[in-house]
């Protein structure tokens, strides 16, 4: 099909008119002023008026009008000017033709641009080729831009700085960076290396987009001329790729060189401060912004709000709020920056309040605003408000934006409404890895690992780019929560093939997974193989060792951590204090509790106080534990009192137990745990009337004891058991095995302890009730389903009772099998009649 004529039959250089209309110059100057001022409609009206008066325009006039259309990206008016130009009968020169190519290509009409370019024939010059290459590169047609660059070279054209900049832009995707390196060699050969700022900027951007900041910095350092644009680009890329310290150092060098930042550079360097949490440097930059007159710029103001919010570390948002209120103009960016800051700092209710103020005005929220508000609703479990917000999102046409939908998925998942979360996920127009991570993490945290693994298999079959590091970390957390060792080993093998082996976050999750699945040996190996450890790495390993009864090794590892220069945090000290508690190291526990505050400035949280109460309570120092609670600078919460009550139950101290129970019920009147623990305490003492009163009170308040549940993994399938459970297809074999074990271990000296049974019934029934506890059913099933020397790994949602613990030790002797039991508190590794807890639990 013939290409429609978009150019005159012939082209020639424009020549001055032999005779000008006497009013030509005044009209021309007026038209050019209108075009330069962006008043295109008036300029075209003036052009039409000139035509009606018989005053022909020249090529310079048309060229100016086309350039104005290019600046405003106004294709409609550009088409009108093109038609006027063709009707004028003027012979077009390459300047005007190149302007037409640029107009159509920049406005997205690539086909018309190509038609004009093809019709130019031998009149194409370097500017024509460069316009096409630039437009193709900017229009996501990288392959075509590179092909045209090669064709241009074959025709004998020598690229200039603009051509090089355009083709380097086309090479900025990871697919074509290797071509970009070849182009770099050509740049060096032709003498543009280090000489031209635009070429240098394009090279820096190309390498930075490939996350090769080393090469980008080499280009930067090799540039002989660096303007503010070059400095801004290099600093911004450092900030965007997580190299905030390098960004700040480079900014200082620029400032010492005498260059003054503009609002764009100031925003980038403030973003670097925000990521680093460098509040003092941020304040100095704020002072600089005030001094050079940028403090009231909207972009800089938003960056200041964000910087102060991120440096608040969950504390007051006063500085951010002052900056916001001091801004002369508020737009959606400034409102969003403040709202996001409140959400990130944990002040979700204030974020919702600000959102209400924002929508009362004339500011329309954008997708970033809505995403933050949905996160606030998720944190507060305010799904009703979240649904109202989402209704506004739908009305505003932003429901298809992926990360808004991702926030909705997260909101439902955090509230435990996984059915709604799945619906929100399924209707997402464009699912990405964040979408999959959100729903997988939701299933993990809501104890539905089967669905999580099914989705991961779906990721592999879709086009979202494969599993991410976050997905692996979430799945390892899922495995850890339910103890699916076989699945964990499969995922570990998959990890080794994926290229994420060196990811610190994943390796930390791997250590945690193996230790929580009862395989402390593999956890230690994963920890030792890590080349780069952070505080989380050390803390995960210390926690694992403590939970497995290796308290001495845990404390030794803590000393190694400090010697290695890693700074312990509040979670590390929870692990350390727990380790001391598990083996009764009271003096060392006190030393660590004081060191935490004196040496590292860590303010104790309620969990630290609970650890100290647990340490004292396990050791039988109940009065000292009560004195410690009384001396706390903050009011003890239910966790602390529950810890004391559990110790009172262990040591049979009803007086202190009643006091702890009253405190718990004052704080949490509907918590069944307090009633259960107190009932256990009375049952041990044989005070059945009090047990009956408590049970009656629970019935009146509709409070139910959490049912004991144990589970075991056999060949990648989880089998669950409740007390007395007969629903399993092999239940007859399981109970037969239990009867066999009962006979054998009694011959070894096992004597049932039925004191924990909360019923005033005869000993025979009480013994039968205890013998059918869920963990024993799981162990019996493990014994008939596996063979030695494979350990039996059982997991329980509650704390194991004393009689089950004793029975397991005897069972390990008669079966010569190792039993690894994880209860709600710790691991019990039982072998040859001995437990890793040393019966101190």
Order of alpha helices (4+ residues) and beta strands (2+ residues): alpha-alpha-alpha-alpha-alpha-alpha-alpha-alpha-alpha-alpha-alpha-alpha-alpha-alpha-alpha-alpha-alpha-alpha-alpha-alpha-alpha-alpha-alpha-alpha-alpha-alpha-alpha-alpha-alpha-alpha-alpha-alpha-alpha-alpha-alpha-alpha-alpha-alpha-alpha-alpha-beta-beta-alpha-alpha-alpha-beta-alpha-beta-beta-beta
